[in-house]
Amino acid sequence: MDVISLHIIIQEHPDQYHRILKGKYYEILMSLIGLFFRHQTLENDFNNK
């Protein structure tokens, strides 16, 4: 999605834009948390052996 179409979406459907933005932010946050926990469990498995 380029900047111009994004700008049009913001002007015409601000609520939809915020929902998209929140969704993206949530996805990124979840993947980061997932990576962090995966790293923690890997470390724990390694320490338990």
JOMODA-V949718 format. One record per pair of residues at least 24 apart in sequence whose ideal C-beta (glycine too) atoms are under 8 Angstrom apart, sorted by the first residue. I is the first residue (numbers start at 0). J is the second residue. D is the distance in whole Angstrom. If there is no record, write none. Layout:
BEGIN
i | j | d
I | J | D
I | J | D
END
This chain:
BEGIN
none
END
